[in-house]
């Protein structure tokens, strides 16, 4: 009996997230290429390729500015306790 490939993929993603969380990784805020490709800003849809969308995510999420903001917020929260 064949199963739906989409369900297999969702199961794989779920299992991967469980494994990462088990090992201490924060998995509650993951980004996907669709977050880039299908952003709706004034009714303009971005139709870039999957590869370009991934590159955009990489550039944004590894930028010095974003990393600095996250690290500063972590420090702030740690010292609030």
C-alpha positions in Angstrom: 0.0 0.0 0.0 1.4 3.4 -1.0 1.2 6.3 1.3 0.9 9.9 0.4 4.4 11.4 -0.2 3.3 14.6 1.5 2.4 12.7 4.6 5.8 11.0 4.5 7.5 14.4 4.2 5.5 15.8 7.1 6.4 12.8 9.2 10.0 13.2 8.3 9.9 16.9 9.3 8.2 16.1 12.5 10.7 13.5 13.4 13.6 15.7 12.5 12.3 18.5 14.7 11.8 16.1 17.6 15.4 15.0 17.3 16.8 18.5 17.1 14.7 19.6 20.1 15.9 16.5 22.1 19.4 17.7 21.5 18.8 21.3 22.7 18.0 23.1 19.4 15.2 25.7 19.3 12.9 24.5 16.6 9.8 26.7 17.2 10.8 29.3 14.6 11.9 27.8 11.4 11.9 29.6 8.1 11.0 28.1 4.7 11.7 29.2 1.2 8.0 29.8 0.8 8.4 32.6 3.4 10.4 34.4 0.7 8.7 33.2 -2.4 5.2 34.0 -1.5 5.6 37.1 0.6 2.6 39.4 -0.1 3.6 43.1 0.0 1.1 45.4 -1.6 -0.2 42.5 -3.7 3.2 41.8 -5.3 4.2 38.2 -5.2 7.9 37.3 -5.3 8.3 34.5 -7.8 12.1 33.8 -7.4 13.5 30.3 -7.7 13.8 28.0 -4.7 17.6 28.4 -4.8 17.3 32.2 -4.8 14.8 32.1 -2.0 17.2 29.9 0.1 20.0 32.3 -0.6 17.9 35.2 0.6 17.0 33.4 3.8 20.7 32.6 4.3 21.8 36.2 3.8 19.1 37.7 6.1 19.3 35.1 8.9 23.1 35.1 9.1 23.5 38.8 8.7 25.5 40.5 11.4 22.5 42.8 12.3 20.1 39.9 12.9 22.6 37.9 14.9 23.4 40.9 17.0 19.7 41.6 17.7 19.1 38.0 18.7 22.2 37.9 21.0 21.3 41.2 22.6 17.7 40.0 23.3 19.0 36.7 24.7 21.3 38.6 27.1 18.4 40.9 28.1 16.2 37.9 28.9 18.9 36.1 30.8 19.6 39.1 33.0 15.9 39.7 33.7 15.7 36.6 35.9 
